[in-house]
């Protein structure tokens, strides 16, 4: 069973890019790429997103251009600042995180048309 949770994360990124950091965002992933056929930007493999004490771990984080939607899937674990841990198969992510993820992808030179 896949649990779907809506959360209010706005995340901050830790990428090995020399570009200017995105305020409040730290993202670590094995790869970031564009799936042109499906119109998606995908962070895949050991995805870790951190925001003010909250940590989201997932196999994949996906931005769908057609739906203008961001979600995470696969071995999800959300650790909140108070220590509470939630596990799920997939998780819908909010607009703030979506916009930060798009800025991160652009900074990493992935073409993102909205």
N, C-alpha and C positions, 0 to 999 in steps of 0.2 A: 504494500500500500504506500502511496505517495501522499504525504501530508503537505498541504499548501498553506503557508503562513504569509501574511502581509506584515512587513515590519517597517519601521521608520529609520532605516540606516541612511546616513550620508557618509561616505567612506573616504579614507585618505590613503594615498598610494606610495608604495616603496618600490619603485621601478628602477632598473639600472640605466636610466636615461639621464644624460647631462642637461636636459632641458629644465626649465623652471618648474619646481614642484607645484602640484595643485593643492591649494590650501585645504587642510583637513582630510586629505585622501592618501591612503597607503595601500597599494595593491602589489601583490607578488604572485606571479604565475609562471609556469613553464613555457607557455607560448600564448601569443596574442595574434589572431589572424582574422581575415575577412573571408566569409563564405558568400561569394557573389551570387551563386545560384539561389540560395535561400535568403539573401539580403540580410545577413547577420554578421555581427562582430562577436567573436568568441574568445574568451580567456579560458584556456584548458590546461589541466594538470596542476595539482597542488595550489589551487587558487586560495589566497588568503587576503582578506580585506579587513582593515582595522579602522575604527573610528571611536575616539574618545573612550577608550576602555572596552569597547565592544569588538569582538573578533568573529568574523564569519569565515568558515572553511568550507570549501566545496570542490568537487571535481571540475565543474564548469560554471562560468557565468556568461550569459548570452544576452546580447542586445539585438532585438528584432526591429529592423528599420520599418517594415510594413506596419507593425503593430505599435511602434514607438514604445516598446515594453522591455524591461530588464528583469531577468530572473536567474536564479542559481539552481543547480541540480547536482545530484550525486553525492552521497556521503556528507550531507550537510550537517554542520555543527555551528550553532550560534551561541557564543558565550557573552552574556550581558555584563555590564560594568559591575553589577552586584554579585556576580558569580553564577547566576542562574544559567543553566545550559539547556538548549533546545536542540533536538535532532530531528531531521526531516529528510524526505527524498527530494523535494523541490520547495522553493520559496520565491514568492513574488517580491520584488524589491521596489522601493518607492521612487518617485520622480527625482528627488534630490540626488540619490545615488545614481540613477540613470544618467542624469546630466553630468555628474562627476566622472562616470565611467566613459562617456562620450568624449569629454575633454582629455581624459587619460589616453584613450585610443588615438585621438588626433595627435597628441603630443608624441606618441610612439610611432607616428607616421602611417597609421591605418586610416584609409579614406573613409570618412563617415558622412554620408548625405542623409539629411533628415527630411 
